[in-house]
């Protein structure tokens, strides 16, 4: 079997240890308006902070496919994911009022073709389009803010 040098392979998971750093795949959902990018942010379910849709790896899916699934579930996005990772940010995911998990978020661009109003978490989140600088100012994680501020869809590998 020959592998294309740019093809992302599906994920294989191993059992986790409590102290492991966790990985989530985040969807940087974007559209072009008047030749300028806009980024879709959603609110978190708990605190209502502005975030990117993100979720856990799914066996047999690529990171971009995982990001697209999360974009659908959390924001009603219909679109196309790229397998090019734009960057990584660190954060703690709250699991309950007393505990959190150390996480790395790997950011994958998703070009939005349409939004639907009927999606799994529609009644649990708000969503809003923002220019990159405004989106960067709304998120809490400095590394994610830098990724958003410098996002340029023209630089994506096609």
Buried (B, 14 or more C-beta within 10 A) or exposed (E): EEEEEEEBEEBEEEEEEEEEEBBBBBBBBBBEEEEEBBBBBBBBEEEEEBBBBBBBBBEEBBBBBBBBBBBBBBBBBBBEBBBBBBBBBEBEBEEEEEEEBEBBBBBBBBBBEEBEEEBEBBEEBEBBBBBBEBBBEBBEBEBBBEBBBEBEBEEEEE
